Amino acid sequence: MNKDSKIFVAGHRGMVGSAIARKLEQNGYNNLLLRKSSELDLRNQQSVEDFFAAEKPEFVFLAAAKVGGINANNMYRAEFLYDNLAIEMNVIHSAYRNHVQKLLFLGSSCIYPKFAPQPLKEESLLSGFLESTNEPYAIAKIAGIKLCESYRRQYQCNFISAMPTNLYGPNDNYDLENSHVLPALIRKFHEAKISGKKEVEVWGSGKPLREFLHVDDLAEACFFLMQHYNDECFVNVGYGSDLSIRELAEIVKDVTGFDGKIIFNISRPDGTPKKLMDSSRILGLGWKPQTGLREGITSTYQFFLKEMSMV
């Protein structure tokens, strides 16, 4: 990519897309094509085709997606499957038709089978049954990987894919019903502290193990891959270590300053028991994460407080 290259960041208002846009701008890439969903509905094939034909982006970061936590994935199964399939098909096909030089598709660690060997290696894709609660979303993301792979093989397109682990950071979704675990915990503990509650309920048993990566580290990885990676196989992007949801809750409790009790609601689903990525492929290329978990949670909480003050 050159500094004046036309770069389309699909999903630039989301947590991942906004981090990628910030990273590009920080490095002097100012010819960014940015469209809100109200301006460009990526689910609409004709709208996407018209946009690519008119703007002719040279590079594409496909970070747009319908996303949510375990509850949202389980409740809105049709939307998570349909919307994500439509976005991927429209953007990837239009990128091919309009001769985009390179495209990076962002997936998710949920593509792996529920009981795949740990840490999760790229070779484990399609080797077993998926976790049932987020199966539609996972299937859509697997389809995105296969679209990039197939357009490479049939049309020699330089389309690559990256699969990040659980993410957190600025511009996350803090809705208690539909968000991922970390932003939900931040909001729960903060509101409990403000209201003087004596306890906070955390969904599940607290036993599942999860890996968390700050979104700015993912943005750095995407920027790195777009410059240095051109192979067919998708790439895991993770932090390198995991912790239990119970341990995570204790950190968030400490960072937010809540001094009450943590209650685990075992009637809520746990999801996959363990999900740790093997990121040796990208680590071998020279990228590595920079943000420690407590440091990242602390800065994310400060961002959350700033957002709350502006509401």
ZIRA-V704302 format. One record per helix or strand of 3 or more residues. SS is the DSSP state (H for helix, E for strand). FROM is the first residue (numbers start at 1). LEN is the number of residues. If there is no record, write none. Layout:
<<SS:FROM:LEN> <SS:FROM:LEN>>
This chain:
<<E:7:4> <H:15:12> <H:45:11> <E:59:4> <H:70:6> <H:77:21> <E:102:5> <H:109:3> <H:122:3> <H:132:24> <E:159:6> <E:166:3> <H:181:15> <E:199:5> <E:212:3> <H:215:14> <E:235:3> <H:245:12> <E:261:5> <H:280:6> <H:293:18>>
